[in-house]
Structure formats: C-alpha cells, structure tokens
Amino acid sequence: MDTPLLATMARNFAGGDLEALRKVREKQTPMGKMGTAWDVANAALFLCSSEASYVTGAELVVDGGLTASTGADGFVATGPKL
C-alpha cells in the first residue's frame, strides 16, 4: 500500500529512494499500481454497508491481486514455499 509507511520502508530497505521502491512494488502488483489507504477504506465501508448484508465469513483481500498471483499472503515469493 502506498501510505506514509512506504517512506520508512524506503529509508530502511531501498537506500532512501522512495520512487525506486514505488516502481519495484508497482511492477510486483498484477494491477500495475500500488493501492492506497482509500482502497482499504472503501472495502471497509462496503462491508459496513447494507450492500454487504448477505456477506458473512469471507475474506476481502485488498492487494491488487498480489496474493492471488503469488500465493504468498501479499508478498512476492522469492524462494521455495515452506
């Protein structure tokens, strides 16, 4: 997700290059872009709305297809699955 935490991640893991980290993350996501806090908020609002009145016991994954494409719970697998 493209949130303020991404800047911290860039400092700790990408030599402070926020734009380079964004580009890498966007390439990893099947939708080709990072999600925002609004994407998560809109999913939560849906679940709170009457439109979701018949939704029970389901996971609503908001990750741009990353989990479905890698099977790695939101992270790109870089090695053998355990």
mmCIF file of the N, C-alpha and C atoms, coordinates in Angstrom:
data_MODEL
# 
_entry.id   MODEL 
# 
loop_
_atom_site.group_PDB 
_atom_site.id 
_atom_site.type_symbol 
_atom_site.label_atom_id 
_atom_site.label_alt_id 
_atom_site.label_comp_id 
_atom_site.label_asym_id 
_atom_site.label_entity_id 
_atom_site.label_seq_id 
_atom_site.pdbx_PDB_ins_code 
_atom_site.Cartn_x 
_atom_site.Cartn_y 
_atom_site.Cartn_z 
_atom_site.occupancy 
_atom_site.B_iso_or_equiv 
_atom_site.pdbx_formal_charge 
_atom_site.auth_seq_id 
_atom_site.auth_comp_id 
_atom_site.auth_asym_id 
_atom_site.auth_atom_id 
_atom_site.pdbx_PDB_model_num 
ATOM 1   N N  . MET A 1 1  ? 0.825   -1.172  0.000   1.00 0.00 ? 1  MET A N  1 
ATOM 2   C CA . MET A 1 1  ? 0.000   0.000   0.000   1.00 0.00 ? 1  MET A CA 1 
ATOM 3   C C  . MET A 1 1  ? 0.879   1.248   0.000   1.00 0.00 ? 1  MET A C  1 
ATOM 4   N N  . ASP A 1 2  ? 0.479   2.216   -0.752  1.00 0.00 ? 2  ASP A N  1 
ATOM 5   C CA . ASP A 1 2  ? 1.206   3.482   -0.809  1.00 0.00 ? 2  ASP A CA 1 
ATOM 6   C C  . ASP A 1 2  ? 0.706   4.385   0.312   1.00 0.00 ? 2  ASP A C  1 
ATOM 7   N N  . THR A 1 3  ? 1.321   4.238   1.466   1.00 0.00 ? 3  THR A N  1 
ATOM 8   C CA . THR A 1 3  ? 0.986   5.019   2.650   1.00 0.00 ? 3  THR A CA 1 
ATOM 9   C C  . THR A 1 3  ? 2.278   5.660   3.164   1.00 0.00 ? 3  THR A C  1 
ATOM 10  N N  . PRO A 1 4  ? 2.201   6.515   4.170   1.00 0.00 ? 4  PRO A N  1 
ATOM 11  C CA . PRO A 1 4  ? 3.422   7.102   4.724   1.00 0.00 ? 4  PRO A CA 1 
ATOM 12  C C  . PRO A 1 4  ? 4.445   6.066   5.198   1.00 0.00 ? 4  PRO A C  1 
ATOM 13  N N  . LEU A 1 5  ? 4.006   4.876   5.541   1.00 0.00 ? 5  LEU A N  1 
ATOM 14  C CA . LEU A 1 5  ? 4.934   3.823   5.953   1.00 0.00 ? 5  LEU A CA 1 
ATOM 15  C C  . LEU A 1 5  ? 5.912   3.464   4.835   1.00 0.00 ? 5  LEU A C  1 
ATOM 16  N N  . LEU A 1 6  ? 5.511   3.674   3.591   1.00 0.00 ? 6  LEU A N  1 
ATOM 17  C CA . LEU A 1 6  ? 6.377   3.356   2.460   1.00 0.00 ? 6  LEU A CA 1 
ATOM 18  C C  . LEU A 1 6  ? 7.664   4.168   2.509   1.00 0.00 ? 6  LEU A C  1 
ATOM 19  N N  . ALA A 1 7  ? 7.597   5.407   2.966   1.00 0.00 ? 7  ALA A N  1 
ATOM 20  C CA . ALA A 1 7  ? 8.806   6.235   3.077   1.00 0.00 ? 7  ALA A CA 1 
ATOM 21  C C  . ALA A 1 7  ? 9.774   5.627   4.096   1.00 0.00 ? 7  ALA A C  1 
ATOM 22  N N  . THR A 1 8  ? 9.238   5.106   5.186   1.00 0.00 ? 8  THR A N  1 
ATOM 23  C CA . THR A 1 8  ? 10.081  4.437   6.184   1.00 0.00 ? 8  THR A CA 1 
ATOM 24  C C  . THR A 1 8  ? 10.715  3.193   5.589   1.00 0.00 ? 8  THR A C  1 
ATOM 25  N N  . MET A 1 9  ? 9.924   2.437   4.838   1.00 0.00 ? 9  MET A N  1 
ATOM 26  C CA . MET A 1 9  ? 10.463  1.244   4.185   1.00 0.00 ? 9  MET A CA 1 
ATOM 27  C C  . MET A 1 9  ? 11.568  1.626   3.209   1.00 0.00 ? 9  MET A C  1 
ATOM 28  N N  . ALA A 1 10 ? 11.376  2.717   2.479   1.00 0.00 ? 10 ALA A N  1 
ATOM 29  C CA . ALA A 1 10 ? 12.395  3.160   1.523   1.00 0.00 ? 10 ALA A CA 1 
ATOM 30  C C  . ALA A 1 10 ? 13.688  3.522   2.252   1.00 0.00 ? 10 ALA A C  1 
ATOM 31  N N  . ARG A 1 11 ? 13.580  4.202   3.379   1.00 0.00 ? 11 ARG A N  1 
ATOM 32  C CA . ARG A 1 11 ? 14.778  4.552   4.143   1.00 0.00 ? 11 ARG A CA 1 
ATOM 33  C C  . ARG A 1 11 ? 15.499  3.306   4.652   1.00 0.00 ? 11 ARG A C  1 
ATOM 34  N N  . ASN A 1 12 ? 14.735  2.326   5.105   1.00 0.00 ? 12 ASN A N  1 
ATOM 35  C CA . ASN A 1 12 ? 15.330  1.137   5.706   1.00 0.00 ? 12 ASN A CA 1 
ATOM 36  C C  . ASN A 1 12 ? 15.800  0.088   4.705   1.00 0.00 ? 12 ASN A C  1 
ATOM 37  N N  . PHE A 1 13 ? 15.127  0.007   3.550   1.00 0.00 ? 13 PHE A N  1 
ATOM 38  C CA . PHE A 1 13 ? 15.402  -1.107  2.640   1.00 0.00 ? 13 PHE A CA 1 
ATOM 39  C C  . PHE A 1 13 ? 15.772  -0.705  1.215   1.00 0.00 ? 13 PHE A C  1 
ATOM 40  N N  . ALA A 1 14 ? 15.642  0.580   0.871   1.00 0.00 ? 14 ALA A N  1 
ATOM 41  C CA . ALA A 1 14 ? 15.905  0.984   -0.514  1.00 0.00 ? 14 ALA A CA 1 
ATOM 42  C C  . ALA A 1 14 ? 16.844  2.184   -0.577  1.00 0.00 ? 14 ALA A C  1 
ATOM 43  N N  . GLY A 1 15 ? 17.676  2.341   0.438   1.00 0.00 ? 15 GLY A N  1 
ATOM 44  C CA . GLY A 1 15 ? 18.628  3.443   0.439   1.00 0.00 ? 15 GLY A CA 1 
ATOM 45  C C  . GLY A 1 15 ? 17.980  4.811   0.410   1.00 0.00 ? 15 GLY A C  1 
ATOM 46  N N  . GLY A 1 16 ? 16.735  4.897   0.848   1.00 0.00 ? 16 GLY A N  1 
ATOM 47  C CA . GLY A 1 16 ? 16.030  6.174   0.885   1.00 0.00 ? 16 GLY A CA 1 
ATOM 48  C C  . GLY A 1 16 ? 15.366  6.570   -0.413  1.00 0.00 ? 16 GLY A C  1 
ATOM 49  N N  . ASP A 1 17 ? 15.457  5.738   -1.433  1.00 0.00 ? 17 ASP A N  1 
ATOM 50  C CA . ASP A 1 17 ? 14.896  6.077   -2.749  1.00 0.00 ? 17 ASP A CA 1 
ATOM 51  C C  . ASP A 1 17 ? 13.429  5.640   -2.831  1.00 0.00 ? 17 ASP A C  1 
ATOM 52  N N  . LEU A 1 18 ? 12.549  6.537   -2.425  1.00 0.00 ? 18 LEU A N  1 
ATOM 53  C CA . LEU A 1 18 ? 11.121  6.241   -2.375  1.00 0.00 ? 18 LEU A CA 1 
ATOM 54  C C  . LEU A 1 18 ? 10.558  5.926   -3.756  1.00 0.00 ? 18 LEU A C  1 
ATOM 55  N N  . GLU A 1 19 ? 10.926  6.705   -4.754  1.00 0.00 ? 19 GLU A N  1 
ATOM 56  C CA . GLU A 1 19 ? 10.387  6.473   -6.106  1.00 0.00 ? 19 GLU A CA 1 
ATOM 57  C C  . GLU A 1 19 ? 10.841  5.131   -6.674  1.00 0.00 ? 19 GLU A C  1 
ATOM 58  N N  . ALA A 1 20 ? 12.072  4.732   -6.398  1.00 0.00 ? 20 ALA A N  1 
ATOM 59  C CA . ALA A 1 20 ? 12.544  3.429   -6.872  1.00 0.00 ? 20 ALA A CA 1 
ATOM 60  C C  . ALA A 1 20 ? 11.763  2.309   -6.204  1.00 0.00 ? 20 ALA A C  1 
ATOM 61  N N  . LEU A 1 21 ? 11.506  2.448   -4.904  1.00 0.00 ? 21 LEU A N  1 
ATOM 62  C CA . LEU A 1 21 ? 10.720  1.434   -4.197  1.00 0.00 ? 21 LEU A CA 1 
ATOM 63  C C  . LEU A 1 21 ? 9.301   1.368   -4.758  1.00 0.00 ? 21 LEU A C  1 
ATOM 64  N N  . ARG A 1 22 ? 8.709   2.521   -5.039  1.00 0.00 ? 22 ARG A N  1 
ATOM 65  C CA . ARG A 1 22 ? 7.358   2.533   -5.637  1.00 0.00 ? 22 ARG A CA 1 
ATOM 66  C C  . ARG A 1 22 ? 7.345   1.786   -6.962  1.00 0.00 ? 22 ARG A C  1 
ATOM 67  N N  . LYS A 1 23 ? 8.341   2.038   -7.798  1.00 0.00 ? 23 LYS A N  1 
ATOM 68  C CA . LYS A 1 23 ? 8.393   1.382   -9.113  1.00 0.00 ? 23 LYS A CA 1 
ATOM 69  C C  . LYS A 1 23 ? 8.514   -0.133  -8.977  1.00 0.00 ? 23 LYS A C  1 
ATOM 70  N N  . VAL A 1 24 ? 9.350   -0.575  -8.039  1.00 0.00 ? 24 VAL A N  1 
ATOM 71  C CA . VAL A 1 24 ? 9.502   -2.015  -7.810  1.00 0.00 ? 24 VAL A CA 1 
ATOM 72  C C  . VAL A 1 24 ? 8.179   -2.612  -7.356  1.00 0.00 ? 24 VAL A C  1 
ATOM 73  N N  . ARG A 1 25 ? 7.547   -1.982  -6.377  1.00 0.00 ? 25 ARG A N  1 
ATOM 74  C CA . ARG A 1 25 ? 6.272   -2.500  -5.849  1.00 0.00 ? 25 ARG A CA 1 
ATOM 75  C C  . ARG A 1 25 ? 5.188   -2.495  -6.921  1.00 0.00 ? 25 ARG A C  1 
ATOM 76  N N  . GLU A 1 26 ? 5.159   -1.464  -7.760  1.00 0.00 ? 26 GLU A N  1 
ATOM 77  C CA . GLU A 1 26 ? 4.146   -1.412  -8.820  1.00 0.00 ? 26 GLU A CA 1 
ATOM 78  C C  . GLU A 1 26 ? 4.347   -2.527  -9.829  1.00 0.00 ? 26 GLU A C  1 
ATOM 79  N N  . LYS A 1 27 ? 5.593   -2.872  -10.123 1.00 0.00 ? 27 LYS A N  1 
ATOM 80  C CA . LYS A 1 27 ? 5.870   -3.978  -11.042 1.00 0.00 ? 27 LYS A CA 1 
ATOM 81  C C  . LYS A 1 27 ? 5.457   -5.320  -10.450 1.00 0.00 ? 27 LYS A C  1 
ATOM 82  N N  . GLN A 1 28 ? 5.494   -5.440  -9.123  1.00 0.00 ? 28 GLN A N  1 
ATOM 83  C CA . GLN A 1 28 ? 5.150   -6.696  -8.464  1.00 0.00 ? 28 GLN A CA 1 
ATOM 84  C C  . GLN A 1 28 ? 3.641   -6.921  -8.413  1.00 0.00 ? 28 GLN A C  1 
ATOM 85  N N  . THR A 1 29 ? 2.869   -5.867  -8.540  1.00 0.00 ? 29 THR A N  1 
ATOM 86  C CA . THR A 1 29 ? 1.416   -5.959  -8.389  1.00 0.00 ? 29 THR A CA 1 
ATOM 87  C C  . THR A 1 29 ? 0.761   -6.212  -9.737  1.00 0.00 ? 29 THR A C  1 
ATOM 88  N N  . PRO A 1 30 ? -0.077  -7.231  -9.860  1.00 0.00 ? 30 PRO A N  1 
ATOM 89  C CA . PRO A 1 30 ? -0.736  -7.518  -11.136 1.00 0.00 ? 30 PRO A CA 1 
ATOM 90  C C  . PRO A 1 30 ? -1.501  -6.329  -11.722 1.00 0.00 ? 30 PRO A C  1 
ATOM 91  N N  . MET A 1 31 ? -2.053  -5.475  -10.888 1.00 0.00 ? 31 MET A N  1 
ATOM 92  C CA . MET A 1 31 ? -2.786  -4.317  -11.401 1.00 0.00 ? 31 MET A CA 1 
ATOM 93  C C  . MET A 1 31 ? -1.852  -3.204  -11.860 1.00 0.00 ? 31 MET A C  1 
ATOM 94  N N  . GLY A 1 32 ? -0.551  -3.327  -11.580 1.00 0.00 ? 32 GLY A N  1 
ATOM 95  C CA . GLY A 1 32 ? 0.422   -2.363  -12.063 1.00 0.00 ? 32 GLY A CA 1 
ATOM 96  C C  . GLY A 1 32 ? 0.481   -1.064  -11.286 1.00 0.00 ? 32 GLY A C  1 
ATOM 97  N N  . LYS A 1 33 ? -0.163  -1.045  -10.137 1.00 0.00 ? 33 LYS A N  1 
ATOM 98  C CA . LYS A 1 33 ? -0.120  0.158   -9.299  1.00 0.00 ? 33 LYS A CA 1 
ATOM 99  C C  . LYS A 1 33 ? -0.299  -0.254  -7.853  1.00 0.00 ? 33 LYS A C  1 
ATOM 100 N N  . MET A 1 34 ? 0.215   0.571   -6.974  1.00 0.00 ? 34 MET A N  1 
ATOM 101 C CA . MET A 1 34 ? 0.045   0.305   -5.550  1.00 0.00 ? 34 MET A CA 1 
ATOM 102 C C  . MET A 1 34 ? -1.325  0.805   -5.115  1.00 0.00 ? 34 MET A C  1 
ATOM 103 N N  . GLY A 1 35 ? -1.873  0.142   -4.124  1.00 0.00 ? 35 GLY A N  1 
ATOM 104 C CA . GLY A 1 35 ? -3.131  0.591   -3.558  1.00 0.00 ? 35 GLY A CA 1 
ATOM 105 C C  . GLY A 1 35 ? -2.894  1.730   -2.580  1.00 0.00 ? 35 GLY A C  1 
ATOM 106 N N  . THR A 1 36 ? -3.975  2.359   -2.194  1.00 0.00 ? 36 THR A N  1 
ATOM 107 C CA . THR A 1 36 ? -3.897  3.462   -1.245  1.00 0.00 ? 36 THR A CA 1 
ATOM 108 C C  . THR A 1 36 ? -4.746  3.136   -0.024  1.00 0.00 ? 36 THR A C  1 
ATOM 109 N N  . ALA A 1 37 ? -4.624  3.968   0.976   1.00 0.00 ? 37 ALA A N  1 
ATOM 110 C CA . ALA A 1 37 ? -5.462  3.800   2.162   1.00 0.00 ? 37 ALA A CA 1 
ATOM 111 C C  . ALA A 1 37 ? -6.944  3.923   1.783   1.00 0.00 ? 37 ALA A C  1 
ATOM 112 N N  . TRP A 1 38 ? -7.243  4.712   0.775   1.00 0.00 ? 38 TRP A N  1 
ATOM 113 C CA . TRP A 1 38 ? -8.638  4.844   0.320   1.00 0.00 ? 38 TRP A CA 1 
ATOM 114 C C  . TRP A 1 38 ? -9.177  3.523   -0.212  1.00 0.00 ? 38 TRP A C  1 
ATOM 115 N N  . ASP A 1 39 ? -8.344  2.737   -0.860  1.00 0.00 ? 39 ASP A N  1 
ATOM 116 C CA . ASP A 1 39 ? -8.788  1.429   -1.359  1.00 0.00 ? 39 ASP A CA 1 
ATOM 117 C C  . ASP A 1 39 ? -9.222  0.539   -0.197  1.00 0.00 ? 39 ASP A C  1 
ATOM 118 N N  . VAL A 1 40 ? -8.447  0.549   0.871   1.00 0.00 ? 40 VAL A N  1 
ATOM 119 C CA . VAL A 1 40 ? -8.795  -0.245  2.050   1.00 0.00 ? 40 VAL A CA 1 
ATOM 120 C C  . VAL A 1 40 ? -10.032 0.330   2.726   1.00 0.00 ? 40 VAL A C  1 
ATOM 121 N N  . ALA A 1 41 ? -10.090 1.653   2.844   1.00 0.00 ? 41 ALA A N  1 
ATOM 122 C CA . ALA A 1 41 ? -11.246 2.303   3.478   1.00 0.00 ? 41 ALA A CA 1 
ATOM 123 C C  . ALA A 1 41 ? -12.527 2.004   2.711   1.00 0.00 ? 41 ALA A C  1 
ATOM 124 N N  . ASN A 1 42 ? -12.466 2.036   1.393   1.00 0.00 ? 42 ASN A N  1 
ATOM 125 C CA . ASN A 1 42 ? -13.666 1.750   0.597   1.00 0.00 ? 42 ASN A CA 1 
ATOM 126 C C  . ASN A 1 42 ? -14.123 0.306   0.767   1.00 0.00 ? 42 ASN A C  1 
ATOM 127 N N  . ALA A 1 43 ? -13.185 -0.617  0.899   1.00 0.00 ? 43 ALA A N  1 
ATOM 128 C CA . ALA A 1 43 ? -13.554 -2.015  1.156   1.00 0.00 ? 43 ALA A CA 1 
ATOM 129 C C  . ALA A 1 43 ? -14.232 -2.141  2.518   1.00 0.00 ? 43 ALA A C  1 
ATOM 130 N N  . ALA A 1 44 ? -13.691 -1.449  3.517   1.00 0.00 ? 44 ALA A N  1 
ATOM 131 C CA . ALA A 1 44 ? -14.302 -1.481  4.855   1.00 0.00 ? 44 ALA A CA 1 
ATOM 132 C C  . ALA A 1 44 ? -15.692 -0.858  4.829   1.00 0.00 ? 44 ALA A C  1 
ATOM 133 N N  . LEU A 1 45 ? -15.843 0.235   4.110   1.00 0.00 ? 45 LEU A N  1 
ATOM 134 C CA . LEU A 1 45 ? -17.165 0.873   4.004   1.00 0.00 ? 45 LEU A CA 1 
ATOM 135 C C  . LEU A 1 45 ? -18.171 -0.056  3.333   1.00 0.00 ? 45 LEU A C  1 
ATOM 136 N N  . PHE A 1 46 ? -17.719 -0.778  2.324   1.00 0.00 ? 46 PHE A N  1 
ATOM 137 C CA . PHE A 1 46 ? -18.606 -1.746  1.687   1.00 0.00 ? 46 PHE A CA 1 
ATOM 138 C C  . PHE A 1 46 ? -19.098 -2.767  2.697   1.00 0.00 ? 46 PHE A C  1 
ATOM 139 N N  . LEU A 1 47 ? -18.164 -3.314  3.493   1.00 0.00 ? 47 LEU A N  1 
ATOM 140 C CA . LEU A 1 47 ? -18.545 -4.335  4.466   1.00 0.00 ? 47 LEU A CA 1 
ATOM 141 C C  . LEU A 1 47 ? -19.490 -3.784  5.531   1.00 0.00 ? 47 LEU A C  1 
ATOM 142 N N  . CYS A 1 48 ? -19.406 -2.496  5.805   1.00 0.00 ? 48 CYS A N  1 
ATOM 143 C CA . CYS A 1 48 ? -20.290 -1.856  6.797   1.00 0.00 ? 48 CYS A CA 1 
ATOM 144 C C  . CYS A 1 48 ? -21.629 -1.441  6.209   1.00 0.00 ? 48 CYS A C  1 
ATOM 145 N N  . SER A 1 49 ? -21.741 -1.521  4.907   1.00 0.00 ? 49 SER A N  1 
ATOM 146 C CA . SER A 1 49 ? -22.945 -1.017  4.248   1.00 0.00 ? 49 SER A CA 1 
ATOM 147 C C  . SER A 1 49 ? -24.017 -2.096  4.114   1.00 0.00 ? 49 SER A C  1 
ATOM 148 N N  . SER A 1 50 ? -25.194 -1.659  3.778   1.00 0.00 ? 50 SER A N  1 
ATOM 149 C CA . SER A 1 50 ? -26.286 -2.603  3.538   1.00 0.00 ? 50 SER A CA 1 
ATOM 150 C C  . SER A 1 50 ? -26.036 -3.423  2.272   1.00 0.00 ? 50 SER A C  1 
ATOM 151 N N  . GLU A 1 51 ? -25.143 -2.958  1.406   1.00 0.00 ? 51 GLU A N  1 
ATOM 152 C CA . GLU A 1 51 ? -24.803 -3.708  0.188   1.00 0.00 ? 51 GLU A CA 1 
ATOM 153 C C  . GLU A 1 51 ? -24.129 -5.042  0.529   1.00 0.00 ? 51 GLU A C  1 
ATOM 154 N N  . ALA A 1 52 ? -23.549 -5.132  1.709   1.00 0.00 ? 52 ALA A N  1 
ATOM 155 C CA . ALA A 1 52 ? -22.865 -6.355  2.128   1.00 0.00 ? 52 ALA A CA 1 
ATOM 156 C C  . ALA A 1 52 ? -23.692 -7.143  3.141   1.00 0.00 ? 52 ALA A C  1 
ATOM 157 N N  . SER A 1 53 ? -24.982 -6.936  3.125   1.00 0.00 ? 53 SER A N  1 
ATOM 158 C CA . SER A 1 53 ? -25.838 -7.549  4.150   1.00 0.00 ? 53 SER A CA 1 
ATOM 159 C C  . SER A 1 53 ? -25.855 -9.079  4.097   1.00 0.00 ? 53 SER A C  1 
ATOM 160 N N  . TYR A 1 54 ? -25.486 -9.661  2.983   1.00 0.00 ? 54 TYR A N  1 
ATOM 161 C CA . TYR A 1 54 ? -25.504 -11.120 2.868   1.00 0.00 ? 54 TYR A CA 1 
ATOM 162 C C  . TYR A 1 54 ? -24.089 -11.694 2.829   1.00 0.00 ? 54 TYR A C  1 
ATOM 163 N N  . VAL A 1 55 ? -23.097 -10.872 3.122   1.00 0.00 ? 55 VAL A N  1 
ATOM 164 C CA . VAL A 1 55 ? -21.700 -11.306 3.142   1.00 0.00 ? 55 VAL A CA 1 
ATOM 165 C C  . VAL A 1 55 ? -21.353 -11.723 4.565   1.00 0.00 ? 55 VAL A C  1 
ATOM 166 N N  . THR A 1 56 ? -20.962 -12.985 4.725   1.00 0.00 ? 56 THR A N  1 
ATOM 167 C CA . THR A 1 56 ? -20.572 -13.481 6.051   1.00 0.00 ? 56 THR A CA 1 
ATOM 168 C C  . THR A 1 56 ? -19.353 -14.383 5.906   1.00 0.00 ? 56 THR A C  1 
ATOM 169 N N  . GLY A 1 57 ? -18.471 -14.317 6.862   1.00 0.00 ? 57 GLY A N  1 
ATOM 170 C CA . GLY A 1 57 ? -17.351 -15.252 6.948   1.00 0.00 ? 57 GLY A CA 1 
ATOM 171 C C  . GLY A 1 57 ? -16.445 -15.268 5.739   1.00 0.00 ? 57 GLY A C  1 
ATOM 172 N N  . ALA A 1 58 ? -16.265 -14.136 5.088   1.00 0.00 ? 58 ALA A N  1 
ATOM 173 C CA . ALA A 1 58 ? -15.431 -14.096 3.894   1.00 0.00 ? 58 ALA A CA 1 
ATOM 174 C C  . ALA A 1 58 ? -14.240 -13.176 4.115   1.00 0.00 ? 58 ALA A C  1 
ATOM 175 N N  . GLU A 1 59 ? -13.161 -13.471 3.429   1.00 0.00 ? 59 GLU A N  1 
ATOM 176 C CA . GLU A 1 59 ? -12.019 -12.574 3.421   1.00 0.00 ? 59 GLU A CA 1 
ATOM 177 C C  . GLU A 1 59 ? -12.171 -11.636 2.238   1.00 0.00 ? 59 GLU A C  1 
ATOM 178 N N  . LEU A 1 60 ? -11.919 -10.387 2.458   1.00 0.00 ? 60 LEU A N  1 
ATOM 179 C CA . LEU A 1 60 ? -11.901 -9.421  1.367   1.00 0.00 ? 60 LEU A CA 1 
ATOM 180 C C  . LEU A 1 60 ? -10.465 -8.917  1.271   1.00 0.00 ? 60 LEU A C  1 
ATOM 181 N N  . VAL A 1 61 ? -9.721  -9.475  0.337   1.00 0.00 ? 61 VAL A N  1 
ATOM 182 C CA . VAL A 1 61 ? -8.307  -9.142  0.193   1.00 0.00 ? 61 VAL A CA 1 
ATOM 183 C C  . VAL A 1 61 ? -8.190  -7.912  -0.698  1.00 0.00 ? 61 VAL A C  1 
ATOM 184 N N  . VAL A 1 62 ? -7.551  -6.883  -0.182  1.00 0.00 ? 62 VAL A N  1 
ATOM 185 C CA . VAL A 1 62 ? -7.389  -5.635  -0.916  1.00 0.00 ? 62 VAL A CA 1 
ATOM 186 C C  . VAL A 1 62 ? -5.894  -5.459  -1.177  1.00 0.00 ? 62 VAL A C  1 
ATOM 187 N N  . ASP A 1 63 ? -5.403  -6.135  -2.236  1.00 0.00 ? 63 ASP A N  1 
ATOM 188 C CA . ASP A 1 63 ? -3.961  -6.087  -2.505  1.00 0.00 ? 63 ASP A CA 1 
ATOM 189 C C  . ASP A 1 63 ? -3.634  -6.053  -3.995  1.00 0.00 ? 63 ASP A C  1 
ATOM 190 N N  . GLY A 1 64 ? -4.590  -5.669  -4.814  1.00 0.00 ? 64 GLY A N  1 
ATOM 191 C CA . GLY A 1 64 ? -4.322  -5.530  -6.243  1.00 0.00 ? 64 GLY A CA 1 
ATOM 192 C C  . GLY A 1 64 ? -4.029  -6.833  -6.958  1.00 0.00 ? 64 GLY A C  1 
ATOM 193 N N  . GLY A 1 65 ? -4.407  -7.955  -6.356  1.00 0.00 ? 65 GLY A N  1 
ATOM 194 C CA . GLY A 1 65 ? -4.191  -9.263  -6.972  1.00 0.00 ? 65 GLY A CA 1 
ATOM 195 C C  . GLY A 1 65 ? -2.873  -9.915  -6.593  1.00 0.00 ? 65 GLY A C  1 
ATOM 196 N N  . LEU A 1 66 ? -2.111  -9.286  -5.715  1.00 0.00 ? 66 LEU A N  1 
ATOM 197 C CA . LEU A 1 66 ? -0.787  -9.800  -5.351  1.00 0.00 ? 66 LEU A CA 1 
ATOM 198 C C  . LEU A 1 66 ? -0.858  -11.186 -4.723  1.00 0.00 ? 66 LEU A C  1 
ATOM 199 N N  . THR A 1 67 ? -1.746  -11.372 -3.774  1.00 0.00 ? 67 THR A N  1 
ATOM 200 C CA . THR A 1 67 ? -1.857  -12.672 -3.117  1.00 0.00 ? 67 THR A CA 1 
ATOM 201 C C  . THR A 1 67 ? -2.273  -13.757 -4.102  1.00 0.00 ? 67 THR A C  1 
ATOM 202 N N  . ALA A 1 68 ? -3.232  -13.457 -4.947  1.00 0.00 ? 68 ALA A N  1 
ATOM 203 C CA . ALA A 1 68 ? -3.715  -14.449 -5.911  1.00 0.00 ? 68 ALA A CA 1 
ATOM 204 C C  . ALA A 1 68 ? -2.633  -14.836 -6.921  1.00 0.00 ? 68 ALA A C  1 
ATOM 205 N N  . SER A 1 69 ? -1.757  -13.900 -7.245  1.00 0.00 ? 69 SER A N  1 
ATOM 206 C CA . SER A 1 69 ? -0.735  -14.192 -8.255  1.00 0.00 ? 69 SER A CA 1 
ATOM 207 C C  . SER A 1 69 ? 0.490   -14.883 -7.676  1.00 0.00 ? 69 SER A C  1 
ATOM 208 N N  . THR A 1 70 ? 0.723   -14.750 -6.358  1.00 0.00 ? 70 THR A N  1 
ATOM 209 C CA . THR A 1 70 ? 1.931   -15.329 -5.765  1.00 0.00 ? 70 THR A CA 1 
ATOM 210 C C  . THR A 1 70 ? 1.649   -16.408 -4.744  1.00 0.00 ? 70 THR A C  1 
ATOM 211 N N  . GLY A 1 71 ? 0.459   -16.361 -4.155  1.00 0.00 ? 71 GLY A N  1 
ATOM 212 C CA . GLY A 1 71 ? 0.134   -17.298 -3.096  1.00 0.00 ? 71 GLY A CA 1 
ATOM 213 C C  . GLY A 1 71 ? 0.948   -17.043 -1.845  1.00 0.00 ? 71 GLY A C  1 
ATOM 214 N N  . ALA A 1 72 ? 1.459   -15.802 -1.696  1.00 0.00 ? 72 ALA A N  1 
ATOM 215 C CA . ALA A 1 72 ? 2.377   -15.523 -0.605  1.00 0.00 ? 72 ALA A CA 1 
ATOM 216 C C  . ALA A 1 72 ? 1.827   -14.478 0.368   1.00 0.00 ? 72 ALA A C  1 
ATOM 217 N N  . ASP A 1 73 ? 0.537   -14.433 0.569   1.00 0.00 ? 73 ASP A N  1 
ATOM 218 C CA . ASP A 1 73 ? -0.069  -13.523 1.533   1.00 0.00 ? 73 ASP A CA 1 
ATOM 219 C C  . ASP A 1 73 ? 0.382   -12.087 1.383   1.00 0.00 ? 73 ASP A C  1 
ATOM 220 N N  . GLY A 1 74 ? 0.353   -11.568 0.159   1.00 0.00 ? 74 GLY A N  1 
ATOM 221 C CA . GLY A 1 74 ? 0.655   -10.169 -0.064  1.00 0.00 ? 74 GLY A CA 1 
ATOM 222 C C  . GLY A 1 74 ? 2.108   -9.846  -0.339  1.00 0.00 ? 74 GLY A C  1 
ATOM 223 N N  . PHE A 1 75 ? 2.971   -10.840 -0.332  1.00 0.00 ? 75 PHE A N  1 
ATOM 224 C CA . PHE A 1 75 ? 4.379   -10.604 -0.604  1.00 0.00 ? 75 PHE A CA 1 
ATOM 225 C C  . PHE A 1 75 ? 4.826   -11.492 -1.741  1.00 0.00 ? 75 PHE A C  1 
ATOM 226 N N  . VAL A 1 76 ? 5.713   -10.996 -2.547  1.00 0.00 ? 76 VAL A N  1 
ATOM 227 C CA . VAL A 1 76 ? 6.221   -11.790 -3.668  1.00 0.00 ? 76 VAL A CA 1 
ATOM 228 C C  . VAL A 1 76 ? 7.161   -12.855 -3.116  1.00 0.00 ? 76 VAL A C  1 
ATOM 229 N N  . ALA A 1 77 ? 6.888   -14.099 -3.484  1.00 0.00 ? 77 ALA A N  1 
ATOM 230 C CA . ALA A 1 77 ? 7.737   -15.193 -3.033  1.00 0.00 ? 77 ALA A CA 1 
ATOM 231 C C  . ALA A 1 77 ? 9.078   -15.118 -3.747  1.00 0.00 ? 77 ALA A C  1 
ATOM 232 N N  . THR A 1 78 ? 10.159  -15.190 -2.997  1.00 0.00 ? 78 THR A N  1 
ATOM 233 C CA . THR A 1 78 ? 11.483  -15.127 -3.591  1.00 0.00 ? 78 THR A CA 1 
ATOM 234 C C  . THR A 1 78 ? 12.235  -16.438 -3.460  1.00 0.00 ? 78 THR A C  1 
ATOM 235 N N  . GLY A 1 79 ? 11.652  -17.391 -2.806  1.00 0.00 ? 79 GLY A N  1 
ATOM 236 C CA . GLY A 1 79 ? 12.316  -18.666 -2.626  1.00 0.00 ? 79 GLY A CA 1 
ATOM 237 C C  . GLY A 1 79 ? 11.296  -19.786 -2.609  1.00 0.00 ? 79 GLY A C  1 
ATOM 238 N N  . PRO A 1 80 ? 11.726  -20.966 -2.258  1.00 0.00 ? 80 PRO A N  1 
ATOM 239 C CA . PRO A 1 80 ? 10.789  -22.095 -2.220  1.00 0.00 ? 80 PRO A CA 1 
ATOM 240 C C  . PRO A 1 80 ? 9.737   -21.898 -1.144  1.00 0.00 ? 80 PRO A C  1 
ATOM 241 N N  . LYS A 1 81 ? 8.541   -22.369 -1.439  1.00 0.00 ? 81 LYS A N  1 
ATOM 242 C CA . LYS A 1 81 ? 7.472   -22.305 -0.449  1.00 0.00 ? 81 LYS A CA 1 
ATOM 243 C C  . LYS A 1 81 ? 7.762   -23.293 0.672   1.00 0.00 ? 81 LYS A C  1 
ATOM 244 N N  . LEU A 1 82 ? 7.465   -22.877 1.866   1.00 0.00 ? 82 LEU A N  1 
ATOM 245 C CA . LEU A 1 82 ? 7.697   -23.756 3.019   1.00 0.00 ? 82 LEU A CA 1 
ATOM 246 C C  . LEU A 1 82 ? 6.465   -24.597 3.293   1.00 0.00 ? 82 LEU A C  1 
# 
